[in-house]
Amino acid sequence: MTEPLCCEVLVIGAGLAGLTAALHLQENGIDTQVIEAQNRVGGRVHSMRQLGSNKEAGGAYIGAGYRRVISAAKRYGVKLIDVTPTLEFFREQELVLESRIIRQSEWPTHSDNPFPEKDKALMPWNYSRVLIARENPLQKTEDWLDPNQAHNDVSLSDWMKGLGLSDKAIKLGYDMNVSFGDNAQDVSALLMFFRAAFSLDQRKQAPKGVVGFTALNGVQRIPEAMAENLYNEVHYGKVVTSIDDSGEQAKAHCTDGTIYKTPRIVCSLPFGVLRNIKINPTLTGLQQEAVKKLPSQPVTQLYFAHKSNFWEADGFKPSMFTDGVAGMLAAARNGEDPTKVTSFTAWAMGPNAARLDSLPPKQAADLVIQEIEAVRPAARGQLEFLGLQSWGNDPFAQGGWAYFRPGQVSSFGATMGTPHGRILFCGEHLGLANRGMEGAMESGTRIAEEIVATA
Ligand SMILES: Cc1cc2nc3c(=O)[nH]c(=O)nc-3n(C[C@H](O)[C@H](O)[C@H](O)COP(=O)(O)OP(=O)(O)OC[C@H]3O[C@@H](n4cnc5c(N)ncnc54)[C@H](O)[C@@H]3O)c2cc1C
């Protein structure tokens, strides 16, 4: 067995949360070592460079109000690219129900439209978002954890029913291609209010006319540049399997036999990963339950090249939002010219992702292509499968992002990030006022500040 290595703080995980914490500690003179299971940094920020034209598999969109991400990019010399010109094209997509294309212009008066009269013009992919933003009871993002909001920690489905919506409206307005949970019954309305409050806050902070950014050479350049600025190089291929905090110092054990011995550990692992790591003494109470039960969203993306502009042949928009296993087929525009489609990504979420994850990648791609071709004969033979990323099947992520089931915000929200002995926790799931990449950085800074304050 290798001799234990020492440092003042050991950071487990080189995603945005872990790297943010490490850089903050380093700046405050604390000797910090980051260890990472994989052979790259970034975690759920992953630019698929091997597939060309910077297809992003993880965190892609940097809101123009993402103060932390933008300032890290500036500080570490990563050039950001304004994606505002491409956004208008995201609104252009065809609705597909039961293999039939319904144009946006047909939807307000379509016989399948189950939305209330005043909302008939809203498309299913926008419906829950607009509704939640309109009715959001939260004044500030942080309020989602306020016990006075506990009555809203009910299923999104119950909340929508409370507004008088039918089961069909909920199915089309949320369940069709879910961002959180398997369906509207599986996600807390309070989480959705938090997300809407965060989006609004972002828009308020954004400079006028700028919606968001990506990074030159891929968003992964940001964590890479952060890691390049660490005095101690990240140790790669260090898969932590257990943490022992019972002795004089805490110890992290890795599969390759390395043991890190340290006075403090910052653990940035998603709970889906953490639940498989042995911690001694064990976590207790609601924190233990949260680590065991907090779910993470199944998300699978399939990347396709197109051999021809098949949408010019059938006259429909290139992108589609479907109720089938293909989920949302998004035309990517990653080149200089935003009008030019560079490739396609099929986004499958929740049950669709779980179904595709059970198949070998080629079979999953064939299923998606078959479905697209059945809807659009002009696409026959025109899509070439490039690759697939399943976050649900990734052992170091165990899902795309954490979500809360009804009741879980009230039970876990306030306590799940509490330090456990010498172990402190961070990660996107512990963002208190921000979500996604910005939430990951918020949590990393908070934990590092706590350590600095007590050092
Ligand atoms: C498909 C997708 C799209 C997204 N789009 C956006 C977006 O557009 N905008 C946005 O803001 N956010 C987006 N996000 C969310 C954002 O990417 C994440 O919230 C953020 O990157 C999470 O950072 P983290 O540091 O908390 O976790 P991670 O990035 O998951 O970092 C954890 C690290 O721990 C490592 N690790 C795991 N297990 C072990 C182990 N046993 N031992 C040692 N190391 C281990 C992992 O390899 C990883 O590097 C998206 C996420 C996904 C999946």
The ligand as an SDF file (V2000), in Angstrom:
LIG
                    3D

 53 58  0  0  0  0  0  0  0  0999 V2000
  -26.3040   17.6480  -20.3980 C   0  0  0  0  0  0  0  0  0  0  0  0
  -26.0320   18.7730  -19.4470 C   0  0  0  0  0  0  0  0  0  0  0  0
  -26.2600   20.0770  -19.8510 C   0  0  0  0  0  0  0  0  0  0  0  0
  -26.0230   21.1270  -18.9870 C   0  0  0  0  0  0  0  0  0  0  0  0
  -26.2170   22.4040  -19.4220 N   0  0  0  0  0  0  0  0  0  0  0  0
  -25.9440   23.4420  -18.6090 C   0  0  0  0  0  0  0  0  0  0  0  0
  -26.0000   24.7540  -19.0880 C   0  0  0  0  0  0  0  0  0  0  0  0
  -26.2640   24.9840  -20.2750 O   0  0  0  0  0  0  0  0  0  0  0  0
  -25.7220   25.7820  -18.2160 N   0  0  0  0  0  0  0  0  0  0  0  0
  -25.3800   25.5460  -16.9140 C   0  0  0  0  0  0  0  0  0  0  0  0
  -25.1450   26.5020  -16.1610 O   0  0  0  0  0  0  0  0  0  0  0  0
  -25.2670   24.2870  -16.4460 N   0  0  0  0  0  0  0  0  0  0  0  0
  -25.5230   23.2330  -17.2520 C   0  0  0  0  0  0  0  0  0  0  0  0
  -25.3670   21.9580  -16.8080 N   0  0  0  0  0  0  0  0  0  0  0  0
  -25.0160   21.7430  -15.4050 C   0  0  0  0  0  0  0  0  0  0  0  0
  -23.5240   21.9540  -15.1060 C   0  0  0  0  0  0  0  0  0  0  0  0
  -22.7400   21.3260  -16.1080 O   0  0  0  0  0  0  0  0  0  0  0  0
  -23.2120   21.3460  -13.7460 C   0  0  0  0  0  0  0  0  0  0  0  0
  -24.1070   21.8750  -12.7910 O   0  0  0  0  0  0  0  0  0  0  0  0
  -21.8100   21.6230  -13.2220 C   0  0  0  0  0  0  0  0  0  0  0  0
  -20.8380   21.4420  -14.2280 O   0  0  0  0  0  0  0  0  0  0  0  0
  -21.5470   20.6700  -12.0570 C   0  0  0  0  0  0  0  0  0  0  0  0
  -20.2780   20.9270  -11.5020 O   0  0  0  0  0  0  0  0  0  0  0  0
  -19.8370   20.1660  -10.1710 P   0  0  0  0  0  0  0  0  0  0  0  0
  -18.4540   20.5710   -9.9070 O   0  0  0  0  0  0  0  0  0  0  0  0
  -20.8520   20.3610   -9.1140 O   0  0  0  0  0  0  0  0  0  0  0  0
  -19.9190   18.6120  -10.5130 O   0  0  0  0  0  0  0  0  0  0  0  0
  -19.0790   17.7510  -11.5540 P   0  0  0  0  0  0  0  0  0  0  0  0
  -18.7650   18.5580  -12.7520 O   0  0  0  0  0  0  0  0  0  0  0  0
  -19.8460   16.4950  -11.7550 O   0  0  0  0  0  0  0  0  0  0  0  0
  -17.7220   17.4540  -10.7830 O   0  0  0  0  0  0  0  0  0  0  0  0
  -17.5210   16.3350   -9.9620 C   0  0  0  0  0  0  0  0  0  0  0  0
  -16.1600   15.7410  -10.3070 C   0  0  0  0  0  0  0  0  0  0  0  0
  -15.9240   14.6280   -9.4460 O   0  0  0  0  0  0  0  0  0  0  0  0
  -15.3070   13.5940  -10.1860 C   0  0  0  0  0  0  0  0  0  0  0  0
  -15.5530   12.3150   -9.5100 N   0  0  0  0  0  0  0  0  0  0  0  0
  -16.6800   11.5700   -9.5300 C   0  0  0  0  0  0  0  0  0  0  0  0
  -16.5240   10.4730   -8.7930 N   0  0  0  0  0  0  0  0  0  0  0  0
  -15.3030   10.5220   -8.2440 C   0  0  0  0  0  0  0  0  0  0  0  0
  -14.5750    9.6730   -7.3710 C   0  0  0  0  0  0  0  0  0  0  0  0
  -15.1080    8.5530   -6.8890 N   0  0  0  0  0  0  0  0  0  0  0  0
  -13.3210   10.0200   -7.0150 N   0  0  0  0  0  0  0  0  0  0  0  0
  -12.7480   11.1760   -7.4850 C   0  0  0  0  0  0  0  0  0  0  0  0
  -13.3960   12.0150   -8.3240 N   0  0  0  0  0  0  0  0  0  0  0  0
  -14.6670   11.7010   -8.7080 C   0  0  0  0  0  0  0  0  0  0  0  0
  -15.9870   13.6850  -11.5290 C   0  0  0  0  0  0  0  0  0  0  0  0
  -15.2400   13.0320  -12.5320 O   0  0  0  0  0  0  0  0  0  0  0  0
  -16.0880   15.1890  -11.7360 C   0  0  0  0  0  0  0  0  0  0  0  0
  -14.9470   15.7050  -12.3890 O   0  0  0  0  0  0  0  0  0  0  0  0
  -25.5730   20.8750  -17.6660 C   0  0  0  0  0  0  0  0  0  0  0  0
  -25.3130   19.5600  -17.2550 C   0  0  0  0  0  0  0  0  0  0  0  0
  -25.5290   18.5220  -18.1470 C   0  0  0  0  0  0  0  0  0  0  0  0
  -25.2320   17.1190  -17.6980 C   0  0  0  0  0  0  0  0  0  0  0  0
  1  2  1  0
  2  3  1  0
  2 52  2  0
  3  4  2  0
  4  5  1  0
  4 50  1  0
  5  6  2  0
  6  7  1  0
  6 13  1  0
  7  8  2  0
  7  9  1  0
  9 10  1  0
 10 11  2  0
 10 12  1  0
 12 13  2  0
 13 14  1  0
 14 15  1  0
 14 50  1  0
 15 16  1  0
 16 17  1  0
 16 18  1  0
 18 19  1  0
 18 20  1  0
 20 21  1  0
 20 22  1  0
 22 23  1  0
 23 24  1  0
 24 25  2  0
 24 26  1  0
 24 27  1  0
 27 28  1  0
 28 29  2  0
 28 30  1  0
 28 31  1  0
 31 32  1  0
 32 33  1  0
 33 34  1  0
 33 48  1  0
 34 35  1  0
 35 36  1  0
 35 46  1  0
 36 37  1  0
 36 45  1  0
 37 38  2  0
 38 39  1  0
 39 40  1  0
 39 45  2  0
 40 41  1  0
 40 42  2  0
 42 43  1  0
 43 44  2  0
 44 45  1  0
 46 47  1  0
 46 48  1  0
 48 49  1  0
 50 51  2  0
 51 52  1  0
 52 53  1  0
M  END
$$$$
